[in-house]
Each structure stands twice: as structure tokens, then as C-alpha cells.
Amino acid sequence: CACSCLDTDRALALLEEYCKKLRKPEEQQLKKAIRKVMGIFKSSLFQALLGSFTKKTTRHGTISHPSLPAAAAYDVLGCPKI
């Protein structure tokens, strides 16, 4: 779904911006974990699963929240959900 790809790209951009702010030595473990999550978001397996999830929930009319990647990025960043 094009929508979920755009949400994934937005989530990745948010995570990348957050990572740029992590400069202290004690923040490097968090930065490493976020980079790992970003790698998962970029993986073809995650994209395939997300596409399948989005199609299934849309077909059943139950999707009423931001995509999984965007929601996860907002949670990690502590941002209010839009």
C-alpha cells in the first residue's frame, strides 16, 4: 500500500532526526537500538508483512490508526500521535 510506504518513510525520517540528537556516550546504546529498528523498517520482510496487514485490516474496515511504523516512531520519540 502506498500509504503505508509513505508512513514508513516518515517514521524512518523521524527516527533519523532523533538519532542525530543522540551524542552523549550514555545515549549510544539507544542510538544503536534505534538504528536496528530502522533496519527492520527498511527490510523487505517488514514491508511485505506491513502490506499484508494493511490490506487485511482495510478489507475488514478496522484500520483507524496511523501505520505501524509511524506509530512506533511516535512512541520512541515521545511525540503526540496525530
PDB file of N, CA, C and O in Angstrom:
ATOM      1  N   CYS A   1       0.847  -1.185   0.000  1.00  0.00           N
ATOM      2  CA  CYS A   1       0.000   0.000   0.000  1.00  0.00           C
ATOM      3  C   CYS A   1       0.885   1.238   0.000  1.00  0.00           C
ATOM      4  O   CYS A   1       1.814   1.329   0.803  1.00  0.00           O
ATOM      5  N   ALA A   2       0.619   2.180  -0.873  1.00  0.00           N
ATOM      6  CA  ALA A   2       1.420   3.394  -0.974  1.00  0.00           C
ATOM      7  C   ALA A   2       1.380   4.187   0.316  1.00  0.00           C
ATOM      8  O   ALA A   2       2.377   4.793   0.710  1.00  0.00           O
ATOM      9  N   CYS A   3       0.238   4.186   0.972  1.00  0.00           N
ATOM     10  CA  CYS A   3       0.080   4.923   2.220  1.00  0.00           C
ATOM     11  C   CYS A   3       1.039   4.394   3.277  1.00  0.00           C
ATOM     12  O   CYS A   3       1.706   5.181   3.949  1.00  0.00           O
ATOM     13  N   SER A   4       1.121   3.081   3.438  1.00  0.00           N
ATOM     14  CA  SER A   4       1.992   2.515   4.460  1.00  0.00           C
ATOM     15  C   SER A   4       3.456   2.768   4.132  1.00  0.00           C
ATOM     16  O   SER A   4       4.271   2.913   5.044  1.00  0.00           O
ATOM     17  N   CYS A   5       3.812   2.825   2.846  1.00  0.00           N
ATOM     18  CA  CYS A   5       5.193   3.133   2.465  1.00  0.00           C
ATOM     19  C   CYS A   5       5.541   4.562   2.842  1.00  0.00           C
ATOM     20  O   CYS A   5       6.638   4.828   3.332  1.00  0.00           O
ATOM     21  N   LEU A   6       4.616   5.477   2.619  1.00  0.00           N
ATOM     22  CA  LEU A   6       4.844   6.869   2.992  1.00  0.00           C
ATOM     23  C   LEU A   6       4.963   7.009   4.497  1.00  0.00           C
ATOM     24  O   LEU A   6       5.803   7.767   4.981  1.00  0.00           O
ATOM     25  N   ASP A   7       4.134   6.288   5.248  1.00  0.00           N
ATOM     26  CA  ASP A   7       4.215   6.314   6.703  1.00  0.00           C
ATOM     27  C   ASP A   7       5.531   5.719   7.186  1.00  0.00           C
ATOM     28  O   ASP A   7       6.125   6.216   8.143  1.00  0.00           O
ATOM     29  N   THR A   8       5.983   4.668   6.535  1.00  0.00           N
ATOM     30  CA  THR A   8       7.262   4.065   6.896  1.00  0.00           C
ATOM     31  C   THR A   8       8.384   5.051   6.645  1.00  0.00           C
ATOM     32  O   THR A   8       9.274   5.203   7.481  1.00  0.00           O
ATOM     33  N   ASP A   9       8.354   5.725   5.500  1.00  0.00           N
ATOM     34  CA  ASP A   9       9.372   6.726   5.192  1.00  0.00           C
ATOM     35  C   ASP A   9       9.357   7.855   6.217  1.00  0.00           C
ATOM     36  O   ASP A   9      10.412   8.334   6.632  1.00  0.00           O
ATOM     37  N   ARG A  10       8.187   8.270   6.616  1.00  0.00           N
ATOM     38  CA  ARG A  10       8.068   9.340   7.617  1.00  0.00           C
ATOM     39  C   ARG A  10       8.621   8.874   8.966  1.00  0.00           C
ATOM     40  O   ARG A  10       9.330   9.616   9.645  1.00  0.00           O
ATOM     41  N   ALA A  11       8.292   7.655   9.341  1.00  0.00           N
ATOM     42  CA  ALA A  11       8.799   7.106  10.600  1.00  0.00           C
ATOM     43  C   ALA A  11      10.322   7.017  10.571  1.00  0.00           C
ATOM     44  O   ALA A  11      10.984   7.344  11.556  1.00  0.00           O
ATOM     45  N   LEU A  12      10.876   6.577   9.448  1.00  0.00           N
ATOM     46  CA  LEU A  12      12.327   6.489   9.320  1.00  0.00           C
ATOM     47  C   LEU A  12      12.968   7.869   9.408  1.00  0.00           C
ATOM     48  O   LEU A  12      14.018   8.023  10.031  1.00  0.00           O
ATOM     49  N   ALA A  13      12.352   8.866   8.796  1.00  0.00           N
ATOM     50  CA  ALA A  13      12.875  10.228   8.860  1.00  0.00           C
ATOM     51  C   ALA A  13      12.855  10.749  10.302  1.00  0.00           C
ATOM     52  O   ALA A  13      13.809  11.386  10.748  1.00  0.00           O
ATOM     53  N   LEU A  14      11.773  10.478  11.022  1.00  0.00           N
ATOM     54  CA  LEU A  14      11.682  10.897  12.425  1.00  0.00           C
ATOM     55  C   LEU A  14      12.755  10.221  13.277  1.00  0.00           C
ATOM     56  O   LEU A  14      13.393  10.858  14.115  1.00  0.00           O
ATOM     57  N   LEU A  15      12.941   8.929  13.051  1.00  0.00           N
ATOM     58  CA  LEU A  15      13.953   8.197  13.809  1.00  0.00           C
ATOM     59  C   LEU A  15      15.355   8.700  13.479  1.00  0.00           C
ATOM     60  O   LEU A  15      16.202   8.811  14.365  1.00  0.00           O
ATOM     61  N   GLU A  16      15.596   9.000  12.224  1.00  0.00           N
ATOM     62  CA  GLU A  16      16.906   9.524  11.805  1.00  0.00           C
ATOM     63  C   GLU A  16      17.186  10.867  12.470  1.00  0.00           C
ATOM     64  O   GLU A  16      18.292  11.103  12.958  1.00  0.00           O
ATOM     65  N   GLU A  17      16.191  11.743  12.490  1.00  0.00           N
ATOM     66  CA  GLU A  17      16.348  13.041  13.151  1.00  0.00           C
ATOM     67  C   GLU A  17      16.638  12.861  14.639  1.00  0.00           C
ATOM     68  O   GLU A  17      17.493  13.549  15.195  1.00  0.00           O
ATOM     69  N   TYR A  18      15.936  11.947  15.272  1.00  0.00           N
ATOM     70  CA  TYR A  18      16.149  11.680  16.692  1.00  0.00           C
ATOM     71  C   TYR A  18      17.564  11.158  16.934  1.00  0.00           C
ATOM     72  O   TYR A  18      18.223  11.566  17.891  1.00  0.00           O
ATOM     73  N   CYS A  19      18.026  10.262  16.074  1.00  0.00           N
ATOM     74  CA  CYS A  19      19.371   9.701  16.218  1.00  0.00           C
ATOM     75  C   CYS A  19      20.439  10.788  16.137  1.00  0.00           C
ATOM     76  O   CYS A  19      21.448  10.721  16.839  1.00  0.00           O
ATOM     77  N   LYS A  20      20.224  11.775  15.295  1.00  0.00           N
ATOM     78  CA  LYS A  20      21.190  12.869  15.153  1.00  0.00           C
ATOM     79  C   LYS A  20      21.357  13.647  16.459  1.00  0.00           C
ATOM     80  O   LYS A  20      22.399  14.259  16.689  1.00  0.00           O
ATOM     81  N   LYS A  21      20.345  13.624  17.303  1.00  0.00           N
ATOM     82  CA  LYS A  21      20.386  14.350  18.573  1.00  0.00           C
ATOM     83  C   LYS A  21      21.076  13.555  19.681  1.00  0.00           C
ATOM     84  O   LYS A  21      21.402  14.100  20.735  1.00  0.00           O
ATOM     85  N   LEU A  22      21.292  12.276  19.436  1.00  0.00           N
ATOM     86  CA  LEU A  22      21.898  11.409  20.449  1.00  0.00           C
ATOM     87  C   LEU A  22      23.414  11.450  20.306  1.00  0.00           C
ATOM     88  O   LEU A  22      23.986  10.747  19.473  1.00  0.00           O
ATOM     89  N   ARG A  23      24.057  12.276  21.122  1.00  0.00           N
ATOM     90  CA  ARG A  23      25.505  12.467  21.000  1.00  0.00           C
ATOM     91  C   ARG A  23      26.263  12.056  22.254  1.00  0.00           C
ATOM     92  O   ARG A  23      27.459  11.774  22.183  1.00  0.00           O
ATOM     93  N   LYS A  24      25.597  12.016  23.387  1.00  0.00           N
ATOM     94  CA  LYS A  24      26.268  11.692  24.650  1.00  0.00           C
ATOM     95  C   LYS A  24      26.653  10.215  24.669  1.00  0.00           C
ATOM     96  O   LYS A  24      25.965   9.380  24.082  1.00  0.00           O
ATOM     97  N   PRO A  25      27.752   9.900  25.345  1.00  0.00           N
ATOM     98  CA  PRO A  25      28.178   8.492  25.413  1.00  0.00           C
ATOM     99  C   PRO A  25      27.097   7.564  25.961  1.00  0.00           C
ATOM    100  O   PRO A  25      26.950   6.437  25.488  1.00  0.00           O
ATOM    101  N   GLU A  26      26.347   8.026  26.946  1.00  0.00           N
ATOM    102  CA  GLU A  26      25.309   7.172  27.537  1.00  0.00           C
ATOM    103  C   GLU A  26      24.104   6.972  26.607  1.00  0.00           C
ATOM    104  O   GLU A  26      23.253   6.124  26.874  1.00  0.00           O
ATOM    105  N   GLU A  27      24.032   7.739  25.530  1.00  0.00           N
ATOM    106  CA  GLU A  27      22.922   7.612  24.577  1.00  0.00           C
ATOM    107  C   GLU A  27      23.253   6.702  23.394  1.00  0.00           C
ATOM    108  O   GLU A  27      22.393   6.436  22.554  1.00  0.00           O
ATOM    109  N   GLN A  28      24.486   6.229  23.330  1.00  0.00           N
ATOM    110  CA  GLN A  28      24.911   5.450  22.167  1.00  0.00           C
ATOM    111  C   GLN A  28      24.243   4.082  22.082  1.00  0.00           C
ATOM    112  O   GLN A  28      24.026   3.568  20.985  1.00  0.00           O
ATOM    113  N   GLN A  29      23.918   3.491  23.221  1.00  0.00           N
ATOM    114  CA  GLN A  29      23.209   2.203  23.198  1.00  0.00           C
ATOM    115  C   GLN A  29      21.804   2.394  22.634  1.00  0.00           C
ATOM    116  O   GLN A  29      21.332   1.569  21.852  1.00  0.00           O
ATOM    117  N   LEU A  30      21.136   3.476  23.025  1.00  0.00           N
ATOM    118  CA  LEU A  30      19.817   3.789  22.477  1.00  0.00           C
ATOM    119  C   LEU A  30      19.914   4.053  20.980  1.00  0.00           C
ATOM    120  O   LEU A  30      19.077   3.586  20.207  1.00  0.00           O
ATOM    121  N   LYS A  31      20.930   4.800  20.573  1.00  0.00           N
ATOM    122  CA  LYS A  31      21.133   5.105  19.152  1.00  0.00           C
ATOM    123  C   LYS A  31      21.312   3.811  18.347  1.00  0.00           C
ATOM    124  O   LYS A  31      20.758   3.667  17.257  1.00  0.00           O
ATOM    125  N   LYS A  32      22.082   2.886  18.893  1.00  0.00           N
ATOM    126  CA  LYS A  32      22.307   1.598  18.231  1.00  0.00           C
ATOM    127  C   LYS A  32      20.995   0.822  18.097  1.00  0.00           C
ATOM    128  O   LYS A  32      20.729   0.226  17.053  1.00  0.00           O
ATOM    129  N   ALA A  33      20.175   0.829  19.154  1.00  0.00           N
ATOM    130  CA  ALA A  33      18.888   0.125  19.119  1.00  0.00           C
ATOM    131  C   ALA A  33      17.943   0.760  18.091  1.00  0.00           C
ATOM    132  O   ALA A  33      17.238   0.054  17.371  1.00  0.00           O
ATOM    133  N   ILE A  34      17.935   2.080  18.030  1.00  0.00           N
ATOM    134  CA  ILE A  34      17.075   2.769  17.058  1.00  0.00           C
ATOM    135  C   ILE A  34      17.530   2.444  15.639  1.00  0.00           C
ATOM    136  O   ILE A  34      16.698   2.212  14.762  1.00  0.00           O
ATOM    137  N   ARG A  35      18.829   2.425  15.407  1.00  0.00           N
ATOM    138  CA  ARG A  35      19.350   2.071  14.074  1.00  0.00           C
ATOM    139  C   ARG A  35      18.929   0.643  13.696  1.00  0.00           C
ATOM    140  O   ARG A  35      18.652   0.363  12.529  1.00  0.00           O
ATOM    141  N   LYS A  36      18.882  -0.250  14.680  1.00  0.00           N
ATOM    142  CA  LYS A  36      18.448  -1.619  14.433  1.00  0.00           C
ATOM    143  C   LYS A  36      16.974  -1.635  14.009  1.00  0.00           C
ATOM    144  O   LYS A  36      16.600  -2.335  13.067  1.00  0.00           O
ATOM    145  N   VAL A  37      16.151  -0.866  14.706  1.00  0.00           N
ATOM    146  CA  VAL A  37      14.729  -0.748  14.351  1.00  0.00           C
ATOM    147  C   VAL A  37      14.587  -0.178  12.940  1.00  0.00           C
ATOM    148  O   VAL A  37      13.752  -0.637  12.161  1.00  0.00           O
ATOM    149  N   MET A  38      15.405   0.822  12.619  1.00  0.00           N
ATOM    150  CA  MET A  38      15.354   1.413  11.280  1.00  0.00           C
ATOM    151  C   MET A  38      15.683   0.368  10.214  1.00  0.00           C
ATOM    152  O   MET A  38      15.068   0.344   9.148  1.00  0.00           O
ATOM    153  N   GLY A  39      16.646  -0.486  10.506  1.00  0.00           N
ATOM    154  CA  GLY A  39      16.993  -1.555   9.570  1.00  0.00           C
ATOM    155  C   GLY A  39      15.833  -2.518   9.355  1.00  0.00           C
ATOM    156  O   GLY A  39      15.605  -3.002   8.246  1.00  0.00           O
ATOM    157  N   ILE A  40      15.104  -2.788  10.433  1.00  0.00           N
ATOM    158  CA  ILE A  40      13.934  -3.660  10.323  1.00  0.00           C
ATOM    159  C   ILE A  40      12.865  -3.000   9.457  1.00  0.00           C
ATOM    160  O   ILE A  40      12.279  -3.644   8.588  1.00  0.00           O
ATOM    161  N   PHE A  41      12.612  -1.702   9.699  1.00  0.00           N
ATOM    162  CA  PHE A  41      11.618  -0.984   8.892  1.00  0.00           C
ATOM    163  C   PHE A  41      11.978  -1.004   7.409  1.00  0.00           C
ATOM    164  O   PHE A  41      11.091  -1.030   6.556  1.00  0.00           O
ATOM    165  N   LYS A  42      13.265  -0.991   7.099  1.00  0.00           N
ATOM    166  CA  LYS A  42      13.712  -0.967   5.705  1.00  0.00           C
ATOM    167  C   LYS A  42      13.709  -2.352   5.055  1.00  0.00           C
ATOM    168  O   LYS A  42      13.812  -2.459   3.833  1.00  0.00           O
ATOM    169  N   SER A  43      13.593  -3.405   5.854  1.00  0.00           N
ATOM    170  CA  SER A  43      13.694  -4.756   5.317  1.00  0.00           C
ATOM    171  C   SER A  43      12.499  -5.107   4.434  1.00  0.00           C
ATOM    172  O   SER A  43      11.381  -4.642   4.654  1.00  0.00           O
ATOM    173  N   SER A  44      12.765  -5.927   3.443  1.00  0.00           N
ATOM    174  CA  SER A  44      11.696  -6.348   2.530  1.00  0.00           C
ATOM    175  C   SER A  44      10.669  -7.221   3.256  1.00  0.00           C
ATOM    176  O   SER A  44       9.486  -7.187   2.917  1.00  0.00           O
ATOM    177  N   LEU A  45      11.100  -7.992   4.236  1.00  0.00           N
ATOM    178  CA  LEU A  45      10.166  -8.823   5.007  1.00  0.00           C
ATOM    179  C   LEU A  45       9.182  -7.928   5.764  1.00  0.00           C
ATOM    180  O   LEU A  45       7.977  -8.180   5.734  1.00  0.00           O
ATOM    181  N   PHE A  46       9.673  -6.893   6.440  1.00  0.00           N
ATOM    182  CA  PHE A  46       8.793  -5.992   7.184  1.00  0.00           C
ATOM    183  C   PHE A  46       7.818  -5.307   6.229  1.00  0.00           C
ATOM    184  O   PHE A  46       6.628  -5.202   6.528  1.00  0.00           O
ATOM    185  N   GLN A  47       8.312  -4.845   5.093  1.00  0.00           N
ATOM    186  CA  GLN A  47       7.447  -4.173   4.121  1.00  0.00           C
ATOM    187  C   GLN A  47       6.357  -5.118   3.617  1.00  0.00           C
ATOM    188  O   GLN A  47       5.209  -4.707   3.444  1.00  0.00           O
ATOM    189  N   ALA A  48       6.711  -6.372   3.385  1.00  0.00           N
ATOM    190  CA  ALA A  48       5.726  -7.358   2.927  1.00  0.00           C
ATOM    191  C   ALA A  48       4.686  -7.625   4.006  1.00  0.00           C
ATOM    192  O   ALA A  48       3.491  -7.693   3.718  1.00  0.00           O
ATOM    193  N   LEU A  49       5.140  -7.776   5.254  1.00  0.00           N
ATOM    194  CA  LEU A  49       4.203  -8.009   6.357  1.00  0.00           C
ATOM    195  C   LEU A  49       3.301  -6.800   6.579  1.00  0.00           C
ATOM    196  O   LEU A  49       2.105  -6.954   6.827  1.00  0.00           O
ATOM    197  N   LEU A  50       3.855  -5.624   6.494  1.00  0.00           N
ATOM    198  CA  LEU A  50       3.077  -4.404   6.663  1.00  0.00           C
ATOM    199  C   LEU A  50       2.026  -4.287   5.560  1.00  0.00           C
ATOM    200  O   LEU A  50       0.877  -3.935   5.826  1.00  0.00           O
ATOM    201  N   GLY A  51       2.418  -4.578   4.341  1.00  0.00           N
ATOM    202  CA  GLY A  51       1.479  -4.533   3.221  1.00  0.00           C
ATOM    203  C   GLY A  51       0.353  -5.524   3.412  1.00  0.00           C
ATOM    204  O   GLY A  51      -0.805  -5.211   3.137  1.00  0.00           O
ATOM    205  N   SER A  52       0.677  -6.711   3.879  1.00  0.00           N
ATOM    206  CA  SER A  52      -0.333  -7.737   4.131  1.00  0.00           C
ATOM    207  C   SER A  52      -1.266  -7.313   5.252  1.00  0.00           C
ATOM    208  O   SER A  52      -2.481  -7.474   5.140  1.00  0.00           O
ATOM    209  N   PHE A  53      -0.710  -6.768   6.337  1.00  0.00           N
ATOM    210  CA  PHE A  53      -1.506  -6.303   7.474  1.00  0.00           C
ATOM    211  C   PHE A  53      -2.446  -5.177   7.048  1.00  0.00           C
ATOM    212  O   PHE A  53      -3.629  -5.180   7.388  1.00  0.00           O
ATOM    213  N   THR A  54      -1.905  -4.219   6.301  1.00  0.00           N
ATOM    214  CA  THR A  54      -2.705  -3.076   5.868  1.00  0.00           C
ATOM    215  C   THR A  54      -3.849  -3.511   4.964  1.00  0.00           C
ATOM    216  O   THR A  54      -4.979  -3.048   5.123  1.00  0.00           O
ATOM    217  N   LYS A  55      -3.564  -4.399   4.018  1.00  0.00           N
ATOM    218  CA  LYS A  55      -4.617  -4.880   3.115  1.00  0.00           C
ATOM    219  C   LYS A  55      -5.702  -5.622   3.883  1.00  0.00           C
ATOM    220  O   LYS A  55      -6.892  -5.428   3.636  1.00  0.00           O
ATOM    221  N   LYS A  56      -5.282  -6.476   4.819  1.00  0.00           N
ATOM    222  CA  LYS A  56      -6.232  -7.281   5.583  1.00  0.00           C
ATOM    223  C   LYS A  56      -7.122  -6.390   6.454  1.00  0.00           C
ATOM    224  O   LYS A  56      -8.340  -6.564   6.469  1.00  0.00           O
ATOM    225  N   THR A  57      -6.528  -5.441   7.177  1.00  0.00           N
ATOM    226  CA  THR A  57      -7.328  -4.603   8.073  1.00  0.00           C
ATOM    227  C   THR A  57      -8.206  -3.637   7.291  1.00  0.00           C
ATOM    228  O   THR A  57      -9.320  -3.331   7.716  1.00  0.00           O
ATOM    229  N   THR A  58      -7.719  -3.157   6.161  1.00  0.00           N
ATOM    230  CA  THR A  58      -8.531  -2.251   5.345  1.00  0.00           C
ATOM    231  C   THR A  58      -9.733  -3.009   4.780  1.00  0.00           C
ATOM    232  O   THR A  58     -10.843  -2.478   4.742  1.00  0.00           O
ATOM    233  N   ARG A  59      -9.511  -4.238   4.347  1.00  0.00           N
ATOM    234  CA  ARG A  59     -10.581  -5.058   3.802  1.00  0.00           C
ATOM    235  C   ARG A  59     -11.681  -5.278   4.835  1.00  0.00           C
ATOM    236  O   ARG A  59     -12.862  -5.328   4.490  1.00  0.00           O
ATOM    237  N   HIS A  60     -11.293  -5.408   6.099  1.00  0.00           N
ATOM    238  CA  HIS A  60     -12.270  -5.636   7.157  1.00  0.00           C
ATOM    239  C   HIS A  60     -12.760  -4.330   7.784  1.00  0.00           C
ATOM    240  O   HIS A  60     -13.577  -4.349   8.705  1.00  0.00           O
ATOM    241  N   GLY A  61     -12.263  -3.201   7.288  1.00  0.00           N
ATOM    242  CA  GLY A  61     -12.721  -1.898   7.762  1.00  0.00           C
ATOM    243  C   GLY A  61     -12.323  -1.579   9.190  1.00  0.00           C
ATOM    244  O   GLY A  61     -13.033  -0.849   9.882  1.00  0.00           O
ATOM    245  N   THR A  62     -11.193  -2.119   9.644  1.00  0.00           N
ATOM    246  CA  THR A  62     -10.823  -1.905  11.044  1.00  0.00           C
ATOM    247  C   THR A  62      -9.643  -0.968  11.219  1.00  0.00           C
ATOM    248  O   THR A  62      -9.222  -0.725  12.350  1.00  0.00           O
ATOM    249  N   ILE A  63      -9.100  -0.439  10.145  1.00  0.00           N
ATOM    250  CA  ILE A  63      -7.921   0.411  10.303  1.00  0.00           C
ATOM    251  C   ILE A  63      -8.344   1.838  10.644  1.00  0.00           C
ATOM    252  O   ILE A  63      -9.031   2.487   9.856  1.00  0.00           O
ATOM    253  N   SER A  64      -7.940   2.324  11.806  1.00  0.00           N
ATOM    254  CA  SER A  64      -8.313   3.667  12.223  1.00  0.00           C
ATOM    255  C   SER A  64      -7.185   4.328  12.994  1.00  0.00           C
ATOM    256  O   SER A  64      -7.417   5.209  13.822  1.00  0.00           O
ATOM    257  N   HIS A  65      -5.953   3.896  12.715  1.00  0.00           N
ATOM    258  CA  HIS A  65      -4.799   4.439  13.418  1.00  0.00           C
ATOM    259  C   HIS A  65      -3.680   4.663  12.422  1.00  0.00           C
ATOM    260  O   HIS A  65      -3.738   4.153  11.303  1.00  0.00           O
ATOM    261  N   PRO A  66      -2.643   5.431  12.815  1.00  0.00           N
ATOM    262  CA  PRO A  66      -1.505   5.583  11.918  1.00  0.00           C
ATOM    263  C   PRO A  66      -0.892   4.214  11.649  1.00  0.00           C
ATOM    264  O   PRO A  66      -1.121   3.267  12.401  1.00  0.00           O
ATOM    265  N   SER A  67      -0.122   4.112  10.589  1.00  0.00           N
ATOM    266  CA  SER A  67       0.512   2.836  10.285  1.00  0.00           C
ATOM    267  C   SER A  67       1.419   2.407  11.433  1.00  0.00           C
ATOM    268  O   SER A  67       1.802   3.216  12.278  1.00  0.00           O
ATOM    269  N   LEU A  68       1.746   1.143  11.446  1.00  0.00           N
ATOM    270  CA  LEU A  68       2.613   0.590  12.471  1.00  0.00           C
ATOM    271  C   LEU A  68       3.942   1.335  12.595  1.00  0.00           C
ATOM    272  O   LEU A  68       4.315   1.704  13.708  1.00  0.00           O
ATOM    273  N   PRO A  69       4.672   1.572  11.504  1.00  0.00           N
ATOM    274  CA  PRO A  69       5.953   2.255  11.636  1.00  0.00           C
ATOM    275  C   PRO A  69       5.830   3.666  12.195  1.00  0.00           C
ATOM    276  O   PRO A  69       6.617   4.057  13.058  1.00  0.00           O
ATOM    277  N   ALA A  70       4.867   4.425  11.723  1.00  0.00           N
ATOM    278  CA  ALA A  70       4.703   5.792  12.223  1.00  0.00           C
ATOM    279  C   ALA A  70       4.351   5.770  13.703  1.00  0.00           C
ATOM    280  O   ALA A  70       4.889   6.558  14.480  1.00  0.00           O
ATOM    281  N   ALA A  71       3.458   4.881  14.097  1.00  0.00           N
ATOM    282  CA  ALA A  71       3.061   4.781  15.500  1.00  0.00           C
ATOM    283  C   ALA A  71       4.260   4.407  16.371  1.00  0.00           C
ATOM    284  O   ALA A  71       4.430   4.954  17.460  1.00  0.00           O
ATOM    285  N   ALA A  72       5.085   3.483  15.898  1.00  0.00           N
ATOM    286  CA  ALA A  72       6.269   3.078  16.657  1.00  0.00           C
ATOM    287  C   ALA A  72       7.248   4.230  16.790  1.00  0.00           C
ATOM    288  O   ALA A  72       7.828   4.434  17.857  1.00  0.00           O
ATOM    289  N   ALA A  73       7.437   4.987  15.714  1.00  0.00           N
ATOM    290  CA  ALA A  73       8.351   6.133  15.768  1.00  0.00           C
ATOM    291  C   ALA A  73       7.846   7.170  16.755  1.00  0.00           C
ATOM    292  O   ALA A  73       8.627   7.723  17.530  1.00  0.00           O
ATOM    293  N   TYR A  74       6.558   7.437  16.735  1.00  0.00           N
ATOM    294  CA  TYR A  74       5.996   8.402  17.686  1.00  0.00           C
ATOM    295  C   TYR A  74       6.204   7.928  19.116  1.00  0.00           C
ATOM    296  O   TYR A  74       6.510   8.731  19.998  1.00  0.00           O
ATOM    297  N   ASP A  75       6.039   6.624  19.354  1.00  0.00           N
ATOM    298  CA  ASP A  75       6.244   6.083  20.697  1.00  0.00           C
ATOM    299  C   ASP A  75       7.699   6.243  21.138  1.00  0.00           C
ATOM    300  O   ASP A  75       7.965   6.653  22.268  1.00  0.00           O
ATOM    301  N   VAL A  76       8.639   5.921  20.246  1.00  0.00           N
ATOM    302  CA  VAL A  76      10.055   6.018  20.565  1.00  0.00           C
ATOM    303  C   VAL A  76      10.439   7.461  20.841  1.00  0.00           C
ATOM    304  O   VAL A  76      11.200   7.742  21.767  1.00  0.00           O
ATOM    305  N   LEU A  77       9.908   8.381  20.030  1.00  0.00           N
ATOM    306  CA  LEU A  77      10.271   9.791  20.162  1.00  0.00           C
ATOM    307  C   LEU A  77       9.486  10.507  21.235  1.00  0.00           C
ATOM    308  O   LEU A  77       9.824  11.633  21.603  1.00  0.00           O
ATOM    309  N   GLY A  78       8.448   9.877  21.743  1.00  0.00           N
ATOM    310  CA  GLY A  78       7.617  10.529  22.747  1.00  0.00           C
ATOM    311  C   GLY A  78       6.767  11.644  22.169  1.00  0.00           C
ATOM    312  O   GLY A  78       6.383  12.573  22.881  1.00  0.00           O
ATOM    313  N   CYS A  79       6.473  11.554  20.875  1.00  0.00           N
ATOM    314  CA  CYS A  79       5.675  12.574  20.206  1.00  0.00           C
ATOM    315  C   CYS A  79       4.193  12.263  20.359  1.00  0.00           C
ATOM    316  O   CYS A  79       3.812  11.097  20.457  1.00  0.00           O
ATOM    317  N   PRO A  80       3.358  13.292  20.381  1.00  0.00           N
ATOM    318  CA  PRO A  80       1.911  13.032  20.381  1.00  0.00           C
ATOM    319  C   PRO A  80       1.509  12.436  19.044  1.00  0.00           C
ATOM    320  O   PRO A  80       2.033  12.825  18.000  1.00  0.00           O
ATOM    321  N   LYS A  81       0.591  11.504  19.076  1.00  0.00           N
ATOM    322  CA  LYS A  81       0.103  10.884  17.840  1.00  0.00           C
ATOM    323  C   LYS A  81      -0.841  11.839  17.144  1.00  0.00           C
ATOM    324  O   LYS A  81      -1.646  12.518  17.781  1.00  0.00           O
ATOM    325  N   ILE A  82      -0.731  11.883  15.818  1.00  0.00           N
ATOM    326  CA  ILE A  82      -1.597  12.771  15.047  1.00  0.00           C
ATOM    327  C   ILE A  82      -2.756  12.020  14.462  1.00  0.00           C
ATOM    328  O   ILE A  82      -3.593  12.611  13.780  1.00  0.00           O
TER     329      ILE A  82
END
